[in-house]
Amino acid sequence: MLFCNRNLFLLYTLAVASFEPIEATISRRVQTKSEGCVAQAVAWLPEDPRNAPENFKHLTFECELDPIDAKGEIGRMLELDLTAKQEEEFKSLMANGVFIPNSSILTFNSNSDVFGTSGDVEVFEDIIRIPPGVTISSFLRKGTRPDNRQRNRRLGDQFGDSPTLVIKTIDTSGRTVPQTIQELSNNVFGPESEDAINARNQFFACSAGKFDLSPGNFGHEDNPDHTPGVIEVNIDISLVGSSQSTIRSAIARAANAKLGLSLPGQYEFTLYTTENCYGSGCGWAAYAYYNNHLSMYVQSYASYPAVVLHELGHNFGLAHSGENVTYDDHSCLMGNPLFGPDLAKMCYNAAKSWQIGWYDDAKVDYKPTVIGNESWTGQLVGVAQYLHADRDGRPVTLRIDTGSTKDYFINFNRKIGMTSQNREFSDRVNVYEQDGNGESYGNPSKVLQSLNGGDEWTKADFGNSGKTLSIKVNEIVLGDESIIGYADVTICLGTCNFGSPSISPSPTDAPSGSSSLRPTLISSSPTGNPTSSFSPTTEEDYKDYQFEVGSSNGQTSKTVELLFDNMVRAKISACFNNFLNSQY
């Protein structure tokens, strides 16, 4: 290396000396004894979702070794070394329901000769390699994992009391997150008297009381440092120079020794926290495993309730949500979540709400191509008022069956109460698209349109019918905390007759099917404005802008108000400038 002067060389020497040495390791091949490993899918959340590097991988794949192949260790997961084509095949198999994360077995020997496969899967100490050029299908086997392995999660476990464990880790150099175990407990579980906005409260509100992220205390009730739902462990490695697989294994070993059990044990969810990420593959805030109990957080992100709701959404089986890119749906926690300790009042969009199952008694499944069913008119209610006494059976989410795997989903994104911190498309009727009919794992959703009162959206040649599908918002009534709000909507295929809004139902009692499950000190009452200003998704990133639309020929001007984020301000401003300068 050439240095231009002695001082620069000295600065370089000092800089290099300030870092811990990274030991060079040679990965050795493991002689496996089992038939295969349990395939896993991992979703990653970048620190700045709107400006993630182009090479940032939002979804990766790993495989969990059988303990007999991992020196007795339970839960040892290694990254799968895949070609780009193999990655796309994995994604397709998951979207189509062929590959079920945390359930499907990836065999070490090809189970089919149809594909002309040659070569076996190679297992090393830190990675699993699938021969280039072979198909994933030839190694993948359906079915559930063996009984002697840790219990697998299934979509549908997002109901009832779910004991949860948060683990604060300290590495050999003393690196740890800044929060105390008591602060972590308050941020994730509350109670409201200690932290009014926490993950448990928001989960309980969004689920209408059907899901409780409760602090689990199995194995540490009598420990001197007992804190509800949180333990602190010292791991026997340094974060610097260690892979994520090695770090997770070290955390599990330390936690198992402290608790006297094998994680996850009786815990439904486990959240690991580390001080930071070092080396290559960093730049992420958190990641989580689909259909699984495990999520991982660096820095202070486990103290951000909305980030926890995002990551556990992946545990439920929910994928990301975007508009133009992976994370830019700001109407949903599975898009760009709220970053901050006092930001959480947002739930999931129409597609995710359909998939998660919390509002199954308030869903409409509409297939317009059925003869005699070409038109539907009704009133949609926001999820925040799902339990309102005057909902009277009105739906909160509607699926339009397209006749393909990609269906449309509609909701009224009311900004009130538990959704009062919605970032985008608020108090509008939003149309989303999601593959897998809103049923299978790992299908991202996409915003297609956001409609105000009087707006209409059309889709030509809907379902190859040769007819146009129209969605018209007849009226939006916002209401307030006591008076229910709704959006009156008409959907039709072919010739449409948009008449007057439908008649609002008379007030009735609250739904009789609401859950009686109640955690301690839960409140869904609205709070003040967010106090946190950290992250790229704070309130300051979204502003109202007004433009006077008119011309020099004496036409009456009109004020147009827009709500959008700073990333697109320049583009929208340019569009409006061109519009204002044109003749119309």
N, C-alpha and C positions, 0 to 999 in steps of 0.2 A: 504494500500500500504506500502511496506517495503522499507525503505531508509537505505543505508549502513552507512551514517554518517550525522551529523547535517548540514554540509556545503552543501551537495547535496540537502537536504530538503529545505534549504534556497534558493538555485538556482532554484529549482522547483517552489517554492512559488513566486519568483520574475518573473519567466517566465509566469506563469499562470496569474499573476496580470497585465502583459503587454498587454493582449488581452481583447477586449471588451466582456462583458458578452453576451451570446446568450440566449435569452428568450425561455424557454420551452413553446411550444404551443400545444394545443390539437385541432386537426382538427375536425370541426363540420360538420355534414352532411347538405347539402343544399336541401331544398325542391324545386324541379324544377317545372316550370310551362310550359315550352316549350316541344316540342316533342323530341328534341335532340340537339346535338352540332355539329359543323363543324369540321370534322377530319382533322388534320394537320400532315405533316411529316417534321422532323427537321434533317438537316445534320450538323455534328459537325466536325470542323477542329482542330486536336490536335496541341499543340505548337511545338512539334517535330514529324511530321508525320511519319518519318521513324522509330522512336523508341517509338511509342505510346504503353501504357500499354496494356496487353492482354485483360483486362476487359474494355477497352475504347469503348464506344458505338458510332459508327459512324453514326447511324441512330436511331432516337427515334420518338415516336408518341405522339401527344397532341390533345386536342380538344378545340375549341373556343366556349365559352358559349354564348347563346343568352343574350342580355342585361337584359332581364327580370329575368334571373337566376343569374345575376352578379351585382345586385343593380344598374342597369342602365349603368354599364361600358361597353363600346364598345371595343372589341378586347381582352377580358380576356381569356387567354389560359392556360389550366391546363394539366399537364402530365398525360398520361394514364398508369395506373398500370397494366402491362400485364405479362403473363407467357411467357417463352421462345418460346413455341409453338405458342402462339397468336402473338408474334412479327414476327415470320417467316411467319405466315399467312398474316399479314398486308403487309409485304414486297412483298409476292407473288401476292397479290391482286393489289398492286400498279404497279408492273412490268407488269402485264397482262392487265392493264388499267381498272380494275374493281373499284379500289379505286383511286379517283382523289383528291389529296390533295387540301385543301381550297375550296372544292366543295361538296364532298360526306358528307352525314349526318349520324352521329352515333346516332341511336335512343336510348332513355333511356329504352325502353321496347322492348323485342324481337319481330321482325317482321316476324318470321317464326317458325312454329312448326316442320318443316321437320327435323331439326337437333336435336330435343329432348332437346331444351334449357330450362333451368330453372333458374329463378332469373333475376333481373333487374340490369342495370348499376347503380352504386352508385356514387353520386357526393358529394365531400367534398370541403371544402374551398381551399385546396391546391392540390387536386389530384382527379382523376376519376378512379374508380375501375370497371373493368369488371369481372364478376364472373369467377373463375378458371374453366377450363374444357369446357367452351362454345366456340363456333366458332365466329370469328369476323363477318363472313358473315351474321349471324342471326341478327345482330344489324345494319349492314351497309345498307344504302339506297342510290341509285344513284340519281343524279339530281343536280341542282344548288342551291345555298344558297338563302334564302328568300331575297326579294327585300329590306327589311328594315335593312339588315345587310350591313357592309362595302363592297364596291365593290371588287369582287374577281378578281385575275389576271388570265390570260390564257396564255398558251404557245403560243407565237406569238406576245406578247407585247414587245419583244426585237427588235422593229423597231420604227423608228421615234424619235421625241423629247420626252425625259422622264424626267420631272422635279423631282429632287431628294433632299431629306433633310437629313443632317447629324446633329445629336444631341449630343452635349457634355454635360455630366451630372456631377453634383457636389453633393455628398451625405451630410448627416448632420454632418459628421466629416471632410468635406472639401476634400474628396478623389475625384480626377479627373485625366484625362489623361494629360500627360505633354505638349501636343501641345496646342497652343492658337487656338481660332476659326479661325483666319486668316490662320494659318499654316494648319489646317485641310482643309480649303477651297482650299488652294493651292495644297495640296497633292491629293485631290480627283478630283478637277475640273480644276486646273491650275489657271491662264493662263500660257502659255509656258514661258513667260518672268519671272514668279515667280517660276515655277516648271516645268521643261521641260518634266519630266517623271511623268505622273499622270494618274489616272484611266480613266478620260474622254478621253484623247488623245488616250490611248491604245484601249479602246472600239471602238472609232471612226475608228481607223486604222483596227482592226480585223474585224469589220463589213463592211468594205469598204464604210463607210459613211452612213450606213443604221440605225445606232443606236447612239443616242447622249445622254449621261448621263449629262444632263444640271443642273446647280444649280437652284433649285426652291426657290422662294421667297414669296410664298403665306403666307400672315399673318404677315410678318415681314419686309416688304419693308421700313416702316417708323420708325422702332425701332432704338433707338440711337446706339445700338451695331450691327447694320445690317452688315452682312458679307454674300457674295453670297453663298447660299445653306447651311449655317450652323447657328445653334442657340445654346446658352448655357442656361441650365436650372438647377435649384436647386431642388433636390428631397427631399421629407419629410421623408426619411428612411435612415438607415445605410446599406451599402453594406454587412457588417458583420452580419451574422445571418438571412439574407433575401434570399428567394428563387428567382430563375430567373423569375418566374411568377410574384412575388411581385415587383421585380425591374422593369420589363417591364411595369407593370401597373402604377408604380410611375412615370416613365419617360413619359408615354403617358399622364397622368393627368397634369403634369407640362408643357409639350409641348402644349397640347390643351389649357390650360389657357393662355399661352403666345401668341399663334397664333390666338386664337379665333375661333378654328375649331376642328373637330374630326378627328384625323389621321386615315387613310392616306389622307383623303380629296382629294385634287387635285394632290397630290404627287404620282408618280409612284413607287418610292422606298424610304424607310426610313432606315437610318443606325444609330443604337444606339451605343454609346461608354460609357464604364465605366472603372474606374481605374484598377480594377482587379476582380477576382473571389475568394470568400472565402468559406471555408467549404468543404463538400463532393461534388463530381461531377465536380471538377475543372480540370486544366491541358489542357484546350482548349484555342485556340487563337480567334476563332470566330465561329458563327453558323448562319444558315439561314433556312428559311422556303421555302419548295418547292411551286412553283406556287403562290407566295405571294410577298408582298412588303417589308418584314421585314428581316433585318439581324442585328447581334449583335457582338460587338468587345470589347476586353479588351486591356489594355495597349496601345501600339502604332500601333496595327495591322490595324486599319482603315487608317493609313497613308502609308501603304504598298499597292501600286496600284494593284499588282497581287493578293493579298489576297482579295481585293474588287472584282476583276474580278472573282475569285473563288466563293465567296459567292453569288454574283448576278447571277452567272451561276446556282446555286441551285434555286434562284428565278425564273429563266427561265424554270426550270424543269430538268436541267442536273444533273446527279449523278457523283460520284467519278470515277476516272480512275486509274487502277493499272496494275502491271505486275505479281507479285507474292503475294503481299498484297494490301490492300485497296488504298494506296496513292503513290505507287512507280512507276507510269508512269510519268517520268520527261520530256516527250515531250508535255505535255498538262497541262493547267492551272487547270483542274479538278483533276489532280493527286497531286503531291507535288508542290504547287505554289512557286513562287519566294518570298523570305522573305527579304524585305528591301525597303527603301523609293525610291531608284533609280533603282529598278529592276522591269520590267514589260513587256519587249519585247518578249512575247510569246503569242500564241493564243490557240485554242482548237484542239484536235486531229480529225481524220477522222470521227469517229462515232459521236462526239459532233458537228462537223461542219455540218454533214448531218442533225442532229436533230434540230440545231438552225435556219437553214433556210436562212442564209445570202448569201449562194452561190447556190441558187436553180437553177440558170441558168448555173451552171458549175458542174453539178452532172451527173453521169452515174449510172443507175440502171441495173445491169447485172445479168441475170439468165441463167447460163450455162447449166442447165438441159433441156432447150427448144431445141427441135430438130432443127438443122441448126444453132444453136447459141452457139456451143461448144467452140468457140475461140473468144477472143477479144484482139486486139492490139491497143495501143494508148499511148499518152504522157500525163503524169500528171504534173501539175504546182503547186508550193507552194502557200499557201493562201496569202503570202506577195506580190506575183506578180499577184494576181487575176485581178487587174485593169491595168496590163501592156498592152501597146498598141499592143504587138505582141502575146498576149495569143491566139487569133484567135479561140475561142470556146473550147480550151482544158480544160478538167475538173480539178477541185482541189480536188474532193473526189469521190470515187466510192464505191457503195454497191454491194456485191455479195450475191444474194438471195440464201440462203441455203435450202429453203424449210421448214425451221422450224422458230421459233421465234428468234433464235440466228443467226444473219447475220454477214458477214465479211465486214469490211470497210477498204479502202486503201487510203493513201495519200502520197505525196512527201513532206517530212518535211524539206523544204528549210530553211537554217539558214541565213537570210538576212533581212535588214530593220526592220520591226515591229516584226519579229521573230528572231532577231539577238541574243537574250539571251536564246535561246533554250538550255536545259540542256543535253538532251540525244536523241539518234537516229536521229541526225541532218544530213541533206543532204542524207537521205536514204528513201527508200520506206518502209513504215510501215504498218503492217497488224494488225487490231484490231478486236475484237469480242464484240458484245453488244446484249443483249436480247431486246425483244420488237421491233425488226426490226428497231431500231433507231428512234422510234416514240413516245413511251409512257414515262411517268415520272419515274425518280428514278432508271433507269437501269445502273449499273456500266459498264464501258468498260474495256477491258483487252488487253494488248499488246500480240500478238501471235508471231510476228516475225519482225525483222528489217533487210532489205535487201540492200546490196550495189550493184553496177554495176556488172553483171555477176552472182549474187546469184539467187537461186531458192528455193521456199518453196512449199511443197506438203502436201495435205490432202487426205489420203486414204479413200475409200468408201464415197466420198463426197455425202451428202444428201441421203445416203442409195442407191446410184446408182450403187455401185459396181465398180465405176471408180475413178481414182485419179485426184484431182484438182491440177493444177500446176500454180504457179505464178512466172514468170521469169522476172528479171530486165535486159533488153537487154543493156541499156546504161543510164548513168547519165551525163547530161551536166549542170554544175553549173551556168554558165553565171555570171552576176554581176548586179549592179543596172540598167544599161542601156540595157544589153543583157539578155533576158529572159532565165532562167534555166528550165530544165524539166527532167523527168525520163521516158524513153521509156519502156513500160511494156507489156508483153503478159500473158494473163490468158487463160488456156484451160482445158478442161475436157476430160480425156481419152488420146488417142494418140496425142502427141504434135509435132508440126513442128516449132521449134524456128529458124526462119530465121534472116535476117538482120533487124536492127532497122527501125521503120517506118519513112517515110519522114517528116521532120519538116515543118510545114505550113509556108507560106510566111507571112511577117509582115502585120498587118491590123490595123485599128483604134481601140481605146479602146472600151469596151462594151458600147452600146448605152443605156443600162438599168441602168447604174450607178446612184446612188442617187445624187440629187442636194443639199441635206441637208448639211449645213456647220456650225459648231460651230465656235466661235471666236478663232483665234490663234491656230489652229490645225496644227501639223506638223508630218509627218511620216518619216522624214529623220533620218538616223541612228545616234546614239550618241556614245560617248566614252565608255570605259570599265566601268562596274559597280563600284561604289565607296563604296557601302554598304558592310559590312562584317558581319552583324548580322544574326543569325539564322542558323539552320542546313542545309540550302539549298543555301549557298553562293557559289560563283565561286570557292573558295578554296576546296570545297568538291569534285570537279570533276577534274581529272588530266589525262594526257596522259601517258601511259606506253609503253615502247618498249621492245621486247624480240627478241633475235637472235635465230632463229629456224634452226637447222642443226644437224649433227651427226659427230662422230669421224671417219667415213669411207670415208671422203673426199667429201661428198655431199656439194653442194653450200648452204650456209646459207641464210636465208631470214629474213628480219626485219618485225615483226608484231607489229602494233600499235593498242592499245586498248584505248577506252574512257569509264571509268566506275567510280562509286562512291566508297568511301572508305569503305563502309559497306561490299562490296563483294571482296575487294582487296585480302584479305588473301585467300579466297576460289579460286579465279582465279589464283593467284600466285601458289598455291599448285597444281592446275590442270596443269599449264604450266610446273612446275618442274617435275611432273610425266611424262608429255609428252616428255620433253627434255631428260629425263633419260631412256626412252623406246627405243627399237630398231624399226626402221621403214624405 
